Amino acid sequence: MKQASIPHNKKLTLSKAITQQRIPMDWLFLSTIAIAVFITGISKGGFSGAFGIIAVPLITLQTSPTLAAAIMLPILCIMDLFTVQKFWKKWNSEQLLKCIPAAIAGVAIGGLTASWFSAEWLKIMVGVIAVGFTLNSWPRKSRTRLQKPLSPFIGKVWCAIGGFTSFIAHAGGPPMSVYLLRANLEKTQYVATAAVIFTAINYVKLIPYGMLGQLNTSNVQLSLYFTPIAFLGVQLGAWLHYRLSTALFFKAMYSFLFLTGLKLIWDGVSGLN
């Protein structure tokens, strides 16, 4: 989700501006949201949100990035619940205990230091990490899929980076994938674990979004209208998930991570111009 860094002395002005934004209600705008929600639902339901990064840029074709992000966050929270229910108790509890506190700490750090960082440069940095990790770790016939897990400390660092970049630049997926792909989880366990982690991240992000005025009644109400589409997307994603072989699933995950990294680099470079 695209959101520029917010200087401290401009937060009140931004909050007022967000609240006063008029939501366009034409069929093209609503259709764009519906497509974005459906694609994101498939991504969350089957592939741990791997290609859901396109949602906000897609909606931004019809409105501002800030409003697009505000519309998507409530529906993302609902999708998270659908996904957690679909993969109930199939997650790895050990990984949750390692990841969630660190990820929430990353969100908190992001909220406190948002004005210190450029969202564009962070996207470039995370994109380069994602591309480099994918090229280095891509499954090859010359080795098994299993790789050495990251150390507990390094793992927590990556989870914190995931929470941080999720708040600053809406790019928490790639850092979290760097950690989870090295945890050697079974494919369903991978998706279930990622679903719970991002549920925690997104619900914590509701607090700063609300403080900035991005969760006004109009935005939340519009977002909730697309709940049925979100539900259908998650169901289709889960259906696809169970029909992919483990080898194909992880190749798809690495591919999505690589493409996400390229897109983050593109978005970051474009934002600097």
C-alpha positions in Angstrom: 0.0 0.0 0.0 1.5 3.3 -1.0 1.8 6.1 1.6 4.4 8.8 1.8 6.3 9.6 5.0 4.5 12.1 7.1 6.4 14.9 8.7 5.5 15.5 12.3 4.4 19.2 11.8 2.1 18.2 8.9 0.1 15.4 10.6 -2.8 17.6 11.7 -3.0 19.2 8.2 -2.9 15.7 6.6 -5.5 14.4 8.9 -7.9 17.2 8.0 -7.2 16.8 4.3 -7.9 13.1 4.5 -11.2 13.6 6.3 -12.3 16.2 3.8 -11.4 14.1 0.7 -14.5 13.3 -1.4 -14.8 9.7 -2.5 -15.8 9.3 -6.1 -18.7 6.9 -6.4 -18.8 6.2 -10.2 -19.0 2.7 -11.6 -15.3 2.7 -12.8 -14.0 3.6 -9.3 -16.2 0.9 -7.6 -15.2 -1.7 -10.2 -11.5 -0.9 -9.7 -11.9 -1.5 -5.9 -13.8 -4.7 -6.5 -11.0 -6.1 -8.8 -8.3 -5.0 -6.3 -10.2 -6.7 -3.4 -10.8 -9.9 -5.3 -7.1 -10.2 -6.4 -5.9 -9.5 -2.9 -8.4 -12.0 -1.5 -7.0 -14.7 -3.8 -3.5 -13.7 -2.8 -4.2 -13.8 1.0 -6.3 -17.0 0.8 -3.7 -19.1 -1.1 -0.3 -17.4 -1.3 0.1 -15.4 2.0 -0.6 -12.1 0.3 2.3 -12.5 -2.2 0.8 -10.5 -5.0 -1.7 -8.3 -3.1 0.8 -5.5 -3.4 -1.0 -4.4 -6.6 -4.2 -3.5 -4.9 -3.4 0.1 -3.7 -1.6 1.1 -7.0 -4.6 -0.2 -8.9 -7.1 1.9 -6.9 -4.7 4.8 -7.1 -5.5 4.9 -10.8 -8.9 6.4 -9.8 -8.1 8.3 -6.6 -5.2 9.4 -4.3 -2.8 6.9 -2.8 -3.8 8.0 0.7 -7.5 7.4 0.1 -6.7 4.1 -1.6 -4.7 2.9 1.4 -7.5 4.1 3.8 -10.1 2.1 1.9 -8.1 -1.0 1.7 -7.0 -1.4 5.3 -10.4 -2.3 6.9 -11.1 -4.8 4.1 -7.6 -6.3 4.6 -8.4 -6.8 8.3 -11.5 -8.6 7.3 -9.6 -10.8 4.8 -7.1 -11.6 7.4 -9.9 -13.1 9.6 -11.3 -15.0 6.6 -7.9 -16.4 5.9 -7.1 -17.3 9.5 -10.5 -19.1 9.7 -9.7 -21.0 6.5 -6.4 -22.2 7.9 -7.4 -22.5 11.5 -4.8 -24.1 13.8 -2.6 -25.0 10.9 0.0 -22.3 11.7 3.3 -22.8 13.5 2.9 -21.5 17.0 6.7 -21.3 17.6 7.1 -19.0 14.6 4.2 -16.8 15.7 5.8 -16.3 19.1 9.0 -15.3 17.4 7.5 -13.1 14.7 4.5 -11.2 16.1 6.1 -9.3 19.0 9.0 -8.2 16.8 6.6 -7.3 13.9 4.5 -5.2 16.3 7.6 -3.5 17.6 8.5 -2.7 14.0 5.1 -1.1 13.5 5.5 1.0 16.7 9.0 2.1 15.6 7.6 3.1 12.2 4.8 5.1 13.8 7.2 7.0 16.0 9.8 7.6 13.3 7.6 8.0 10.2 8.9 11.6 9.5 12.5 10.4 9.5 12.4 8.2 6.4 11.6 8.5 2.7 9.0 5.9 1.7 10.5 5.9 -1.8 14.1 5.0 -0.6 12.7 2.3 1.7 10.8 0.7 -1.2 13.9 0.7 -3.2 15.9 -0.9 -0.3 13.2 -3.5 0.4 12.9 -4.3 -3.4 16.6 -4.8 -3.7 16.6 -7.1 -0.7 13.7 -9.1 -2.1 15.3 -9.5 -5.6 18.7 -10.4 -4.1 17.3 -12.9 -1.7 15.2 -14.6 -4.5 18.2 -14.8 -6.9 20.3 -16.3 -4.1 17.7 -18.7 -2.7 15.8 -19.8 -5.8 15.2 -23.6 -5.5 17.5 -25.5 -7.9 17.9 -29.1 -8.8 21.4 -29.1 -7.4 20.1 -28.7 -3.8 17.1 -29.5 -1.7 14.4 -26.9 -0.8 15.4 -27.0 2.9 17.8 -24.2 3.8 19.4 -23.3 7.1 16.9 -21.2 9.2 18.0 -17.8 10.3 19.2 -17.4 13.8 16.6 -16.3 16.4 18.1 -12.8 16.6 18.3 -12.3 12.8 14.8 -13.7 12.4 13.4 -11.1 14.9 15.2 -8.4 13.0 13.6 -9.4 9.8 10.2 -9.6 11.4 10.7 -6.1 12.9 11.7 -4.8 9.5 8.5 -6.3 8.1 6.4 -4.5 10.6 8.4 -1.3 10.1 8.2 -1.3 6.3 4.5 -2.2 6.4 3.8 1.0 8.3 6.2 3.3 6.5 5.9 2.1 2.9 3.2 -0.7 3.0 5.8 -3.2 2.0 5.9 -5.7 4.9 5.6 -8.8 2.7 9.1 -9.1 1.3 11.0 -8.8 4.6 8.6 -11.3 6.2 9.0 -13.7 3.3 12.8 -13.5 3.7 12.3 -14.9 7.2 9.5 -17.4 6.6 10.9 -18.9 3.4 14.0 -19.8 5.5 11.9 -21.3 8.3 11.3 -24.4 6.1 7.5 -24.6 6.8 5.1 -26.9 4.9 3.1 -24.8 2.4 -0.2 -24.8 4.3 1.7 -24.0 7.5 3.5 -21.2 5.7 0.3 -19.5 4.6 -1.5 -20.0 7.9 1.5 -18.6 9.9 1.8 -15.6 7.6 -1.9 -15.0 7.9 -1.8 -14.7 11.7 1.3 -12.5 11.6 -0.3 -10.1 9.1 -3.5 -10.1 11.0 -1.6 -8.8 14.0 0.2 -6.2 11.9 -2.9 -4.9 10.2 -5.0 -4.6 13.3 -2.2 -2.7 15.1 -1.9 -0.4 12.1 -5.6 0.6 12.7 -4.4 2.7 15.6 -2.1 5.1 13.8 -4.5 5.2 10.7 -7.3 6.2 13.1 -5.2 8.9 14.7 -4.4 10.3 11.3 -8.1 10.5 10.4 -7.9 7.9 7.6 -10.6 5.6 9.1 -13.5 8.0 8.9 -17.0 6.7 8.6 -17.2 7.1 4.8 -14.0 5.2 4.1 -14.8 2.3 6.5 -18.4 2.0 5.2 -17.2 1.9 1.6 -14.6 -0.7 2.4 -17.1 -2.9 4.2 -19.3 -3.0 1.1 -16.7 -5.2 -0.6 -16.8 -7.9 2.2 -18.6 -10.5 0.0 -16.0 -10.0 -2.8 -13.2 -10.4 -0.2 -14.7 -13.6 1.1 -15.0 -15.1 -2.4 -11.4 -14.1 -3.2 -10.1 -15.8 -0.1 -12.1 -19.0 -0.8 -10.8 -19.2 -4.4 -7.2 -18.6 -3.2 -7.5 -21.4 -0.6 -9.0 -23.7 -3.3 -6.0 -23.0 -5.6 -3.6 -23.4 -2.7 -4.6 -27.0 -2.0 -4.3 -27.9 -5.7 -0.7 -26.8 -6.1 2.1 -29.2 -5.4 4.5 -28.2 -2.7 7.3 -27.7 -5.2 5.2 -25.5 -7.4 3.9 -23.5 -4.5 7.3 -22.5 -3.3 8.5 -21.8 -6.8 5.4 -19.5 -7.1 6.3 -17.8 -3.8 9.8 -17.1 -4.9 8.5 -15.8 -8.2 6.0 -13.5 -6.5 8.7 -12.3 -4.2 11.0 -11.5 -7.1 8.2 -9.6 -9.0 7.2 -7.8 -5.8 10.8 -6.7 -5.4 11.0 -5.4 -8.9 7.7 -3.5 -8.4 8.9 -1.9 -5.2 12.1 -0.7 -6.9 10.0 0.7 -9.8 7.6 2.4 -7.4 10.4 3.9 -5.3 12.4 5.2 -8.3 9.2 6.6 -9.9 8.4 8.4 -6.6 11.8 10.1 -6.6 11.1 11.7 -9.9 
